[in-house]
């Protein structure tokens, strides 16, 4: 089983901390409203500019590669060592 790596397109809006902004400011920045959403024309325009709202598929990463990458972490080795020490003391 392979896991697909998803790549994200850089976007100026993705750099903003939207969770810190008032709702009115967020709706204004995106040109929409909570009651009416986007107009059909605006939705068609954004679809033509940005394409469909889909994640792009990246290269597949095997589970062995994921495991190898995790084993490069010092924290993982500390946890493995603690498990070995605690298992031997029982």
Backbone as numpy.savetxt, mean C-alpha at the origin, in Angstrom:
# Nx Ny Nz CAx CAy CAz Cx Cy Cz
3.36 -21.36 -4.76 2.52 -20.18 -4.76 3.40 -18.95 -4.76
3.11 -18.02 -5.66 3.88 -16.80 -5.74 3.01 -15.62 -5.35
3.62 -14.66 -4.70 2.93 -13.45 -4.29 3.29 -12.35 -5.26
2.30 -11.65 -5.76 2.56 -10.56 -6.70 2.97 -9.30 -5.94
3.98 -8.64 -6.43 4.40 -7.37 -5.85 3.63 -6.27 -6.55
2.99 -5.41 -5.78 2.19 -4.33 -6.34 3.01 -3.05 -6.30
3.08 -2.37 -7.43 3.82 -1.12 -7.51 2.83 0.03 -7.54
3.18 1.10 -6.86 2.30 2.25 -6.77 2.84 3.38 -7.62
1.96 4.02 -8.36 2.37 5.15 -9.18 2.56 6.37 -8.29
3.66 7.11 -8.47 3.85 8.31 -7.66 2.82 9.37 -8.05
2.30 10.06 -7.06 1.27 11.06 -7.29 1.45 12.13 -6.21
1.35 13.39 -6.60 1.50 14.48 -5.63 0.46 14.36 -4.53
-0.74 13.90 -4.87 -1.79 13.77 -3.85 -1.46 12.67 -2.85
-0.67 11.68 -3.26 -0.35 10.58 -2.34 0.65 11.02 -1.28
1.29 12.17 -1.46 2.26 12.67 -0.48 1.58 13.44 0.65
0.33 13.79 0.48 -0.40 14.58 1.48 -0.98 13.66 2.54
-0.95 14.12 3.78 -1.52 13.35 4.89 -3.01 13.68 4.98
-3.81 13.00 4.17 -5.23 13.32 4.06 -5.97 13.06 5.35
-5.51 12.14 6.17 -6.21 11.85 7.42 -6.12 13.01 8.41
-5.20 13.94 8.20 -5.06 15.10 9.07 -5.88 16.30 8.59
-6.46 16.22 7.43 -7.16 17.36 6.83 -8.65 17.31 7.14
-9.27 18.49 7.24 -10.73 18.52 7.39 -11.39 17.97 6.13
-12.56 17.34 6.30 -13.24 16.72 5.16 -13.50 17.70 4.03
-13.92 18.90 4.36 -14.20 19.89 3.32 -12.99 20.17 2.46
-11.82 20.24 3.09 -10.58 20.50 2.35 -10.23 19.32 1.45
-10.47 18.11 1.92 -10.18 16.92 1.11 -11.10 16.87 -0.11
-12.39 17.08 0.11 -13.33 17.07 -1.01 -13.00 18.16 -2.02
-12.62 19.34 -1.53 -12.27 20.44 -2.43 -11.02 20.10 -3.25
-10.04 19.48 -2.60 -8.80 19.13 -3.30 -9.04 18.11 -4.41
-10.00 17.22 -4.20 -10.29 16.19 -5.19 -11.42 16.59 -6.13
-12.00 17.76 -5.91 -13.05 18.24 -6.80 -14.31 17.40 -6.77
-14.74 17.01 -5.59 -15.92 16.17 -5.45 -16.72 16.62 -4.24
-17.82 15.97 -3.97 -18.62 16.28 -2.78 -19.12 14.97 -2.18
-19.39 14.98 -0.86 -19.86 13.74 -0.23 -21.28 13.37 -0.64
-22.06 14.32 -1.09 -23.44 14.03 -1.46 -23.61 13.62 -2.92
-22.81 14.21 -3.81 -23.03 13.99 -5.24 -21.89 13.24 -5.93
-20.75 13.12 -5.31 -19.63 12.44 -5.94 -19.14 13.19 -7.16
-18.60 12.48 -8.12 -18.13 13.09 -9.35 -19.24 13.12 -10.39
-19.22 14.13 -11.24 -20.15 14.14 -12.36 -19.68 13.09 -13.37
-20.58 12.70 -14.25 -20.22 11.72 -15.28 -19.07 12.24 -16.14
-19.10 13.53 -16.45 -18.05 14.12 -17.29 -16.70 14.08 -16.58
-16.70 14.45 -15.29 -15.45 14.45 -14.53 -14.91 13.03 -14.36
-15.80 12.07 -14.12 -15.38 10.67 -13.99 -14.77 10.18 -15.29
-15.40 10.51 -16.43 -14.87 10.09 -17.74 -13.52 10.76 -18.00
-13.39 12.02 -17.63 -12.12 12.74 -17.81 -11.01 12.09 -17.00
-11.29 11.78 -15.73 -10.27 11.16 -14.86 -9.92 9.75 -15.35
-10.90 9.03 -15.84 -10.63 7.70 -16.38 -9.72 7.79 -17.59
-9.96 8.78 -18.45 -9.11 8.96 -19.64 -7.70 9.38 -19.25
-7.56 10.23 -18.22 -6.25 10.73 -17.80 -5.45 9.68 -17.03
-6.09 9.04 -16.06 -5.36 8.17 -15.14 -5.55 6.69 -15.41
-6.53 6.34 -16.22 -6.81 4.93 -16.46 -7.71 4.37 -15.38
-8.05 3.09 -15.47 -8.95 2.49 -14.49 -8.29 2.39 -13.12
-9.12 2.34 -12.11 -8.65 2.26 -10.73 -8.27 0.81 -10.41
-7.11 0.40 -10.91 -6.63 -0.96 -10.72 -5.19 -0.93 -10.25
-4.83 -1.92 -9.48 -3.44 -2.07 -9.07 -2.64 -2.68 -10.20
-1.46 -2.16 -10.43 -0.59 -2.76 -11.44 0.10 -3.98 -10.85
0.25 -4.98 -11.66 0.94 -6.18 -11.18 2.44 -6.01 -11.39
3.17 -6.30 -10.36 4.62 -6.28 -10.44 5.13 -7.69 -10.65
6.41 -7.86 -10.50 6.98 -9.20 -10.65 6.57 -10.06 -9.47
6.39 -11.34 -9.72 6.01 -12.27 -8.67 7.22 -12.56 -7.78
6.96 -12.67 -6.48 8.01 -12.95 -5.52 7.70 -14.29 -4.87
8.64 -15.21 -4.91 8.39 -16.54 -4.35 8.43 -16.49 -2.83
7.76 -17.42 -2.17 7.79 -17.48 -0.71 9.22 -17.65 -0.17
10.08 -18.33 -0.92 11.46 -18.52 -0.47 12.22 -17.19 -0.46
11.94 -16.34 -1.43 12.57 -15.02 -1.45 12.08 -14.18 -0.29
10.79 -14.26 0.01 10.25 -13.53 1.16 10.90 -14.00 2.44
11.03 -15.31 2.62 11.68 -15.87 3.81 13.13 -15.42 3.89
13.85 -15.48 2.78 15.26 -15.06 2.78 15.38 -13.60 3.16
14.49 -12.76 2.68 14.53 -11.35 3.03 14.23 -11.12 4.50
13.30 -11.89 5.05 12.98 -11.74 6.47 14.13 -12.20 7.35
14.87 -13.22 6.91 15.99 -13.72 7.71 17.17 -12.76 7.73
17.12 -11.70 6.95 18.19 -10.70 6.97 17.98 -9.68 8.08
16.86 -9.76 8.77 16.54 -8.81 9.83 17.13 -9.26 11.17
17.80 -8.34 11.86 18.37 -8.63 13.17 17.27 -8.98 14.17
16.13 -8.33 14.07 15.03 -8.60 15.00 14.59 -10.06 14.90
14.53 -10.60 13.71 14.13 -12.00 13.52 15.12 -12.91 14.23
16.41 -12.62 14.07 17.43 -13.47 14.71 17.37 -13.35 16.23
17.06 -12.18 16.75 16.89 -12.02 18.21 15.71 -12.86 18.67
14.60 -12.83 17.94 13.44 -13.63 18.32 13.72 -15.12 18.22
14.44 -15.54 17.20 14.81 -16.97 17.08 15.69 -17.37 18.25
16.66 -16.52 18.57 17.56 -16.80 19.71 16.79 -16.88 21.03
15.85 -15.97 21.23 15.06 -15.99 22.45 14.22 -17.27 22.51
13.69 -17.69 21.38 12.91 -18.93 21.35 13.76 -20.13 21.70
14.99 -20.16 21.21 15.89 -21.29 21.50 16.26 -21.30 22.98
16.59 -20.13 23.52 16.96 -20.04 24.93 15.79 -20.43 25.83
14.61 -19.93 25.55 13.45 -20.24 26.38 13.03 -21.70 26.24
13.21 -22.29 25.07 12.83 -23.69 24.87 13.79 -24.60 25.64
15.05 -24.22 25.75 16.02 -25.04 26.46 15.91 -24.95 27.97
15.26 -23.90 28.46 15.19 -23.72 29.92 14.03 -24.45 30.56
13.10 -25.01 29.77 11.93 -25.68 30.35 12.23 -27.05 30.81
